[in-house]
Amino acid sequence: MAWLDPISVLFLFALTLAFLWKRSSFRKSSSKNLPPGPRPLPLIGNLHLMDVKRPYRTMLKLSKQYGPVFSIQMGFQKMVVLAGYKTVKDALVNQADAFADRPMIPIFEDFQHGHGIVLSNGENWKAMRRFAIATLRDYGMGKKTIEDRIVEECHFLIQKFESFEGKPFESTTIMNAAVANIIVSILLGKRYEYEDPTFIRLLNLFNENIRLVGSPSVVLYNMFPALGFLSGDHKTVLKHRDELYAFIETAFLEHLKELDVNDQRSFIDAFLIQQQEEKNKNQSNGFFHNENLKAVVENLFGAGMETTSTTLRWGLLLMMKYPEIQKKVQEEITKVIGSAQPRIEHRAKLPYTDAVIHEVQRFANIVPTNVPHATTADVTLEDYFIPKGTHIIPLLYSVLYDESEWEKPLKFYPEHFLDSEGKFVKRDAFLPFSAGRRVCAGETLAKMELFLFFVTLLQTFTFQTAPGKSKEDLDLTPAVGFTTPPIPFSCCALPPKAVILFTIKHSLLSHIHPQEMAWLDPISVLFLFALTLAFLWGKSYFWKSSVKNLPPGPRPLPLIGNLHLMDLKRPYRTILKLSKQYGPVFSFQMGFKKMVILTGYKTVKEALVNQGDAFADRPKTPMSEDFNHGHGIVFSNGENWKVMRRFAITTLRDYGMGKKTIEDKIVEECHSLIQKFESFEGKPFEMTTIMTAAVANIITSILLGKRYEYEDPTFIRLLNLFLEMSQLAETPSVMLYNVFPALGFLSGGRKTILKDRDEVYAFIEAAFLERLKELDANDQRSFIDAFLIQQQEEKNKNQSNEFFHNENFKAVVENLFGAGMETTSNTLRWGLLLMMKYPEIQKKVQEEIAKVIGSAQPRIEHRAKLPYTDAVIHEVQRFANIVPMNVPHATTADVTLGDYFIPKGTHIIPLLYSVLYDESEWEKPFKFYPEHFLDSEGKFVKRDAFMPFSAGRRVCAGETLAKMELFLFFVSLLQKFTFQPAPGKSKEDLDLTPAVGFTTPPMPFSCCALPRS
């Protein structure tokens, strides 16, 4: 009855006046078409309509009446609610910038005062989010390093579950602790035991705050902040915040004592280093202050723990509610993984399990009202005018339960994410992490955690209700809070029942991929017929000028062209064989694509050198277009290619290519490589990763201004990605995709290449962001710095046809890294394999090195004095034939070559294999014969047909660097070691058959590097 006293009445009157004044800002533009909505009552607005505990349900109900864009009023606060996938996507993605801010909400302002990431705006938000994403990636997000941490944590979680011995337990704290340990390992560089009292207290503080922020008491405080003194929950939230911040400050002071810029062990270390650098620059408007540190760590801890652990608990609850689904998940896991450790690579092979995990996220609907947004400017959405600064609620509940997007939105139905064949399908309306500029920064980490924890738990246990409870007793009503966890429940984790063995018939059929049988169904037959018609139409372009003398070639079959003639693993062998029949210029057809093959030194030289401009383009192959989209150097054309190639060559020279500065770096790397070889103490080892790392460090020193240790997990992952992409690029799967791009959905090789490309690009973006922080036009320390300076200059000039954009940046760095690492390291491995195969040649090289250099450091100046060694290195390049097909070319105009007419735009293959093995140019082309490069007096001689780097306008931009690397690495290694096959192997056992891929590395081999006396 306190409201009846005069002071309270006067207070209410003042509030009413303030309400009437406040609402005018939204209504003052009455002539504009504002979103409709229920009529607000004085003072309380639409509060009387609202289910304050679960407001998202009311909002979805109101959207049925007022449409997908409507307004509601909570107290004085006018809000606009966006409902349904299309509307939310239109706002957050299509008009992302206009909906990118956060509104000023009393509890959030009290909590973080505009600091951190989640609740901040403007430059602070950009700087903190950019730093957080880059640093999370540096510490493993999306990479194998963090995957290994999650796998390790899975083992601890399993042990904890096993300790209950099948008896019922409540999993909230345990699950929170397991998930939290992942983000804690990044933030603090450590993990906690599940029983650690400090850790448990920390988890409870986060959980209670999340619950209280969505409570009716705090919702009312946000409506009437002047009544904050009445809100006990509001005060509790801030008290918990202070306790959390005290913990973070303690951790921060502890890290500060041992801070080492060269040994950054955690996110906090990285932040403190940035803080020191900012102070050293005397930046008055810096962002790396203690308030941001506390807020960012709190944001990442909360976001990295609560939603993922809540989703996992929903997953276990739903498996108990629907045991038949749990059983199907376990059967799939058993079939695909068995008892092996689940890894992320298994996800693609577990479509049903993946669908269940996605459906758990959709059904659980963890953040139903989304974190609120605000408009950064006046904006129109679906014909409604929304003023700048409006509080926006993009209702994720309405997206994940959109009846126009989901077949059974109110049911738990994993088939939402499966096609008719049981394959996993992505759904556009699956937005549990929100979308647009404010999409969850930890989405990649969360997806990895959900998959690995869920699969590991379902592999190890069957989850059942507590004794005396049935599945019907399980309550799927979400709890009240800012997020929507399940109501606390007990479960029993029992070792799974044995799965019935598959029949022999199933075992046999499992070797036949379903896709191999798919062509027998009527739709596929119809599809083939349509392709045949397209083939008959498409081939007419090449043959329409039938009066002209086109290159001859084998007659193509309908649909497949000459595919039936091709050795898809090593097509260059088929092509060389066909040149004997059709001559050095002949046509060949792969599916619908007509190509012209050039073979032999004279023909290739005539095209690439004498008529260089006419053969200077790249063709648009499906794989290259998917990969680089015409950006970068290797696969681009026109002005983009000219500008990027010119810039790359100039900048590579500026950073030492062909000069003593880069020679010194190679010499230094030789020392590291020798130390690594010495560490094996003469025992056999496989050198692919080591040799690749050594060579890659040279181009890395130019691109990034740094080198990596050979054991660095990020570096190893990066190298493996490039090796895998190169190997897959010329596999039959990818070649068939280039022939029939409409069948791309069948090409696993293509998908893997693009997935690897995305991971490489993510690494490059992280490096770009890191360099951008310290960018100084007067102190350019790497290729990336030089590119970014050009980018800034281009923007300052407001050039409409700019080339120095981020897509070119990623593509150019990827091109240079791949070209500067893979071919050279493969050539060196061929060199050592050939030295073991021909020990007498190895001995002659070593004798010459001993005579000329002795134990001195090999330098480029010695090359002229080592003719036999130089001849051996050249012969290794010729014999290894690293890029046999060459990177394909295309004609820039109609052209005549060898009396044959070749139309503009024709796909050209200048077959380097036919040049390096040209019987009219080489005495013994199919043998390893260093004398190809020696005259009768033993002096080194150049050979015109030596074209391992191609020729003409598209000659390898890094040729000078590659030659220097090959000489210095090879001579340094042969000076220090004698290379022999592994024990039990003889030189006759060594296989010189090249591996399959775009390049042709040797088959993996082991060797012994024995120190020379």
Protein Blocks (a to p, Z undefined) as FASTA:
>chain_A
ZZmpmklmmmmmmmmmmmmmmmmmmmmmmmbccdddddddehjlmmmmpcfklmmlmmmm
mmmmnojbdcddehjbccdddedjklmmmmmmmmmmmmmcccddfklmmmnnopajllmg
hjllmmmmmmmmmmmmmnogapaklmmmmmmmmmmmmmmmmmnnopacdfklmmmmmmmm
mmmmmmnopacdfklmklmmmmmmmmmmmmmmmpmklmmmmmmmmlmmmmmklmmmmmmm
mmmmmmmmmmmmmmmmmgcfklcfbfklmmmmmmmmmmmnopakbcbbfklmmmmmmmmm
mmmmmmmmmmmmmmmmmmmmmmmlmmmmmmmmmmmnomaccdfklmmmmmmlmmmmmmmm
mmnommlnopadddfbdcdeehiacdehiacdddfklmmmcfklpmblmbccfklmccfk
opacddfklcfnogajllcfklmmmmmmmmmmmmmmmmmpccdddehiafklpccbdced
fbdcddddddddddddddddddfklmmmmmpcfklmmmmpmklmmmmmmmmmmmmmmmmm
mmmmmmbccdddddddehjlmmmmpcfklmmlmmmmmmmmnojbdcddehjbccdddedj
klmmmmmmmmmmmmmcccddfklmmmnnopajllgghjllmmmmmmmmmmmmmnogapak
lmmmmmmmmmmmmmmmmmnnopacdfklmmmmmmmmmmmmmmnopacdfklmklmmmmmm
mmmmmmmmmgmklmmmmmmmmlmmmmmklmmmmmmmmmmmmmmmmmmmmmmmmgcfklcc
bfklmmmmmmmmmmmnopakbcbbfklmmmmmmmmmmmmmmmmmmmmmmmmmmmmmmmml
mmmmmmmmmmmnomaccdfklmmmmmmlmmmmmmmmmmnommlnopadddfbdcdeehia
cdehiacdddfklmmmcfklbfblmbccfklmccfkopacddfklcfnogajllcfklmm
mmmmmmmmmmmmmmmpccdddehiafklpccbdcedfbdcdddddddddddZZ
